[in-house]
Amino acid sequence: MTTHAPQATHTVTLPGSLDEAVAALAAMPAAVPVAGGTDLMAAVNSGLLRPAALVGLGRISEIRGWQYQDGHALLGAGLTHARMGRPDFAALIPALAAAARAAGPPQIRNAGTLGGNIASAAPTGDALPVLAALEASLVIAGPGGGRREIPVGRLLAGIELLHPGELIGYVRVPLLHAPQTFLKATGRTGPGRATASVAVVLDPARRMVRCAVGAVAPMPLRPYDAEHWVASLIDWDGERTLAPEALTAFGDYVAAACIPDPVPAPESGEPGTLPPAVLHLRRTVATLARRALGRALA
């Protein structure tokens, strides 16, 4: 895999099923699961990780596709970004497809997986704000064929963690059959890591707008007050359009919620000021949120 890999790894196990992979992890507590390896090998090459053993997930066909289940899509954790970016998947979950297409250059999209994006929980993970806005849940596979389901936000927030021997098997996503968008800003032209990203999802059945902001904090942020405020302005039974002023106000609302002003100093009571770089990031979030909602309502 790289020149560092033979020195870093002593055992590689290649199970053929999800339960076999769980059993291998239970038998080797120090082993690290690997699918695409885009984050793992970066950590190995930088000297941050020296796994004693690897459990490869590439041969597990059951987690490389998806199926329909009770108004949801059950997505295998082994789905690659390249596969999620294709038109048939985009017709199913447009925002997740857009995030997959923005995940990086072709070699990253061909190797990187949905489950790896979640498990690594990097703040810049493009799929994470989309999954948060969709209120997706994770199906966790455990020893003895056990399965449990948790909201993706609880794992990303560290409220619930994977137990020893557990793996993310599937991601359950509600099929809303409504507009949804994903936009991100990078520090350079072309594919790159997000400096900020925004996912906006419309839920007409519940008359809700759901929004999540990525890359500006350790986990995706949900500006609930901004969601509720803008949802109250939308004519859900009509054209679902908003005036430009309302879109701009929504963007500002989202940005201020995710990147708030400093707390006033106790001795002076004067409000603090944000550094120029942070103010620029806030303006970026406001622009992304405004554009994302505008495209969802178009």
Salt bridges, closest charged atoms under 4 A:
ASP19 OD1 - ARG147 NH2 3.13
ASP88 OD2 - ARG83 NH2 2.70
ASP126 OD2 - LYS184 NZ 2.97
GLU135 OE1 - ARG206 NH1 3.95
GLU135 OE2 - ARG210 NE 3.93
GLU135 OE2 - ARG222 NH1 3.29
GLU149 OE2 - ARG172 NE 2.92
GLU160 OE1 - ARG148 NH1 3.21
GLU160 OE2 - ARG154 NE 2.87
GLU166 OE1 - ARG148 NH2 2.83
GLU166 OE2 - HIS163 ND1 3.58
ASP203 OD2 - ARG206 NH1 3.72
ASP203 OD2 - ARG210 NH1 2.99
GLU227 OE2 - ARG222 NE 2.71
ASP237 OD1 - ARG207 NH2 2.77
ASP261 OD1 - ARG282 NH2 2.83
